[in-house]
Amino acid sequence: MNKLKEFFEGVKKEMSKVTWPNQKELVDNTTIVVVFSIIISLVIFGMDRVFSTILEIIY
């Protein structure tokens, strides 16, 4: 039981060191992630279409 208490005290101590982003940082970072996810998915889609077309021509 003592180890459990030490664990939660350690968690509380570490969580007090965490710096949480403010709303503007959160919105900015979320926007960046969404935009790059869309870009990467479009690149992968384009590559898939090109390779599919090449394979259709070959076979």
N, CA, C and O of each residue as an XYZ file, in Angstrom:
236
protein
N       0.823     -1.192      0.000
C       0.000      0.000      0.000
C       0.869      1.258      0.000
O       0.485      2.281     -0.567
N       2.035      1.180      0.634
C       2.939      2.315      0.704
C       3.484      2.661     -0.686
O       3.656      3.837     -1.007
N       3.757      1.635     -1.516
C       4.268      1.876     -2.869
C       3.226      2.579     -3.730
O       3.566      3.418     -4.565
N       1.966      2.238     -3.527
C       0.887      2.874     -4.272
C       0.806      4.356     -3.915
O       0.622      5.205     -4.787
N       0.944      4.652     -2.649
C       0.917      6.045     -2.189
C       2.102      6.809     -2.789
O       1.939      7.939     -3.248
N       3.282      6.203     -2.789
C       4.465      6.834     -3.375
C       4.276      7.082     -4.869
O       4.688      8.111     -5.403
N       3.647      6.120     -5.525
C       3.402      6.260     -6.956
C       2.548      7.490     -7.240
O       2.901      8.313     -8.085
N       1.420      7.619     -6.533
C       0.529      8.744     -6.778
C       1.150     10.073     -6.360
O       0.861     11.102     -6.970
N       1.985     10.070     -5.345
C       2.698     11.293     -4.976
C       3.671     11.690     -6.078
O       3.822     12.871     -6.388
N       4.330     10.693     -6.669
C       5.237     10.961     -7.785
C       4.494     11.484     -9.001
O       4.965     12.393     -9.684
N       3.327     10.905     -9.269
C       2.508     11.373    -10.393
C       2.104     12.825    -10.173
O       2.198     13.643    -11.088
N       1.660     13.145     -8.975
C       1.241     14.514     -8.660
C       2.413     15.484     -8.822
O       2.246     16.585     -9.346
N       3.583     15.071     -8.375
C       4.769     15.930     -8.472
C       5.147     16.171     -9.944
O       5.453     17.298    -10.336
N       5.121     15.117    -10.739
C       5.480     15.250    -12.157
C       4.439     16.066    -12.926
O       4.791     16.854    -13.805
N       3.167     15.878    -12.599
C       2.117     16.626    -13.295
C       2.193     18.115    -13.004
O       1.750     18.926    -13.817
N       2.749     18.487    -11.854
C       2.898     19.906    -11.543
C       3.985     20.542    -12.407
O       4.030     21.767    -12.528
N       4.858     19.741    -13.008
C       5.923     20.240    -13.876
C       5.470     20.417    -15.325
O       6.162     21.054    -16.120
N       4.320     19.861    -15.665
C       3.841     19.889    -17.042
C       3.377     21.295    -17.400
O       2.662     21.936    -16.630
N       3.785     21.766    -18.568
C       3.274     23.035    -19.071
C       2.276     22.732    -20.177
O       2.629     22.152    -21.203
N       1.047     23.123    -19.965
C      -0.021     22.848    -20.913
C      -0.110     23.987    -21.913
O       0.114     25.142    -21.553
N      -0.437     23.678    -23.173
C      -0.537     24.744    -24.176
C      -1.780     25.601    -23.936
O      -2.801     25.134    -23.431
N      -1.650     26.878    -24.321
C      -2.838     27.720    -24.233
C      -3.717     27.453    -25.458
O      -3.343     26.666    -26.327
N      -4.876     28.101    -25.531
C      -5.835     27.783    -26.583
C      -5.288     28.103    -27.967
O      -5.509     27.338    -28.906
N      -4.575     29.221    -28.111
C      -4.033     29.588    -29.422
C      -3.013     28.558    -29.897
O      -3.043     28.160    -31.062
N      -2.115     28.119    -29.022
C      -1.137     27.094    -29.384
C      -1.823     25.792    -29.768
O      -1.424     25.131    -30.727
N      -2.847     25.430    -29.025
C      -3.574     24.197    -29.297
C      -4.257     24.244    -30.661
O      -4.191     23.283    -31.427
N      -4.917     25.370    -30.962
C      -5.585     25.526    -32.252
C      -4.565     25.527    -33.382
O      -4.781     24.878    -34.406
N      -3.462     26.242    -33.213
C      -2.414     26.290    -34.240
C      -1.838     24.903    -34.513
O      -1.710     24.499    -35.669
N      -1.497     24.186    -33.470
C      -0.911     22.852    -33.642
C      -1.912     21.874    -34.252
O      -1.542     21.043    -35.082
N      -3.173     21.971    -33.846
C      -4.203     21.103    -34.417
C      -4.377     21.389    -35.903
O      -4.509     20.464    -36.705
N      -4.377     22.662    -36.271
C      -4.501     23.046    -37.678
C      -3.346     22.494    -38.495
O      -3.554     21.975    -39.592
N      -2.137     22.601    -37.976
C      -0.965     22.080    -38.677
C      -1.096     20.577    -38.891
O      -0.826     20.083    -39.985
N      -1.503     19.853    -37.867
C      -1.638     18.401    -37.973
C      -2.708     18.028    -38.997
O      -2.500     17.115    -39.797
N      -3.844     18.717    -38.987
C      -4.926     18.405    -39.929
C      -4.491     18.703    -41.362
O      -4.725     17.896    -42.261
N      -3.859     19.856    -41.578
C      -3.422     20.235    -42.928
C      -2.395     19.237    -43.458
O      -2.516     18.783    -44.596
N      -1.404     18.892    -42.673
C      -0.391     17.950    -43.141
C      -0.960     16.543    -43.324
O      -0.505     15.803    -44.196
N      -1.939     16.170    -42.520
C      -2.590     14.868    -42.712
C      -3.318     14.826    -44.055
O      -3.261     13.826    -44.771
N      -3.994     15.911    -44.384
C      -4.682     15.982    -45.676
C      -3.682     15.954    -46.824
O      -3.898     15.258    -47.816
N      -2.591     16.701    -46.699
C      -1.570     16.730    -47.755
C      -0.972     15.342    -47.964
O      -0.849     14.882    -49.099
N      -0.605     14.682    -46.886
C      -0.004     13.349    -46.991
C      -0.992     12.356    -47.586
O      -0.613     11.520    -48.407
N      -2.264     12.441    -47.177
C      -3.253     11.515    -47.740
C      -3.448     11.762    -49.230
O      -3.652     10.810    -49.983
N      -3.393     13.006    -49.673
C      -3.505     13.303    -51.105
C      -2.288     12.798    -51.877
O      -2.424     12.303    -52.996
N      -1.111     12.920    -51.289
C       0.102     12.401    -51.934
C       0.010     10.884    -52.075
O       0.307     10.341    -53.139
N      -0.391     10.210    -51.027
C      -0.521      8.747    -51.077
C      -1.596      8.343    -52.085
O      -1.414      7.379    -52.829
N      -2.712      9.068    -52.116
C      -3.764      8.780    -53.084
C      -3.232      8.942    -54.512
O      -3.486      8.101    -55.375
N      -2.493     10.030    -54.754
C      -1.924     10.266    -56.082
C      -0.950      9.172    -56.488
O      -0.975      8.702    -57.626
N      -0.096      8.770    -55.564
C       0.853      7.701    -55.869
C       0.119      6.401    -56.159
O       0.522      5.658    -57.054
N      -0.933      6.111    -55.433
C      -1.720      4.906    -55.646
C      -2.354      4.917    -57.039
O      -2.354      3.905    -57.741
N      -2.885      6.063    -57.421
C      -3.499      6.160    -58.757
C      -2.457      5.971    -59.862
O      -2.716      5.290    -60.854
N      -1.286      6.572    -59.690
C      -0.224      6.440    -60.694
C       0.219      4.989    -60.809
O       0.324      4.457    -61.914
N       0.477      4.348    -59.677
C       0.921      2.956    -59.711
C      -0.169      2.033    -60.258
O       0.130      1.084    -60.982
N      -1.424      2.307    -59.916
C      -2.510      1.494    -60.445
C      -2.603      1.628    -61.965
O      -2.817      0.641    -62.669
N      -2.442      2.836    -62.457
C      -2.494      3.072    -63.899
C      -1.329      2.364    -64.592
O      -1.511      1.742    -65.639
N      -0.153      2.458    -64.018
C       1.022      1.793    -64.599
C       0.806      0.285    -64.640
O       1.101     -0.360    -65.647
N       0.293     -0.279    -63.547
C       0.065     -1.721    -63.502
C      -1.021     -2.155    -64.494
O      -0.926     -3.236    -65.076
N      -2.046     -1.325    -64.691
C      -3.081     -1.638    -65.677
C      -2.498     -1.644    -67.082
O      -2.884     -2.471    -67.908
N      -1.589     -0.748    -67.358
C      -0.956     -0.677    -68.687
C      -0.069     -1.906    -68.898
O      -0.058     -2.491    -69.982
N       0.670     -2.291    -67.865
C       1.581     -3.422    -67.993
C       0.813     -4.735    -68.129
O       1.143     -5.558    -68.983
N      -0.203     -4.935    -67.298
C      -0.907     -6.222    -67.279
C      -2.199     -6.089    -68.003
O      -2.951     -7.058    -68.107
